[in-house]
Amino acid sequence: QVQFVESGGGLVQPGGSLRLSCAASGFILSNYGIGWYRQAPGKERELVAWINNIGNLRNVADSVKGRFTISRDNAKNTVYLQTNSLKLEDTAVYYCNRYNFMGAWGPGTQVTVSS
């Protein structure tokens, strides 16, 4: 089964940083592009960053451009999201999943940005 477990979230002040990790299992990670998504309370889940299977192509949503960076280490079955210069509006539960051929959602990791 395709599974994802996110970690690394926490409570940070505006301007702070967190490094989120996505541990993937149940498939060959190097065969799939991966996306990071987030969902704030009362809002739709949105895609914030994605990376192709090899890792040579990546992009982020306009809302986090210049602040977030997605990366992957296929040998560790892990995808990362470096979140810098965090803003209040970045507060959400962050999830990872295959960009295509999506599996079940993992538990997510809570990022709370508060002053």
PAVEXPA-333362 format. One record per residue (C-alpha): x, z, y. Coordinates in pm, whole numbers, plus 50000, padded with zeros to 5 digits. Layout:
BEGIN
XZY...
This chain:
BEGIN
500005000050000501044992650354501615025050538502945035950874503915070450995504655074451364506675102551513508595112451823505755119052062505445149552277504735163752619506915150252898506925150053274506465118153472509705098853470510725112753135511535094552816510635095752451511905076352154509095069151913509735060351551507615041251304508435046250939507005017750736506505015750363504724995250100506154961850204509364944450295509734952550660512054923650735509304898950645506924909950918506644912751289505654947251409503674958451708503344991451887499864999952007498395028352202494975042752256494025066452533490905088052506487805067452569489735035052584490385006152352493545003852151495994980752323499144962952218502124974452421505124959152244505954936551956508974923851772509454896551516510724901951165514374895751241514364913751572515654885151783512284880051952510514908252125508224914552414506214941552586502954942552772503014938953148501914974853189505144987653034507534959753122510894972553237510185006853095509585003152721511834986952465510974978752107513624976251838513904977451463516244987451187515044969850877517604987650661515955020350756512415006550733511915018251087510715003751415511355021651741509775022952081511945036252358509685047852639511375053852972510095061953319506885074753169503805075453386500615095453363498765064553246501085061652946499345091552793497905079752463498255080952090500845055351988500585035751665502575008951490501354981951258502174947151140501454923051421499884899551170498664908450822497784942350962497574972750737495755005350777496485025651088498755055351052498185089351212499825079251537501955101251758500685117052076502465110152402501305131952687502725126553033501855154553269503355170953574
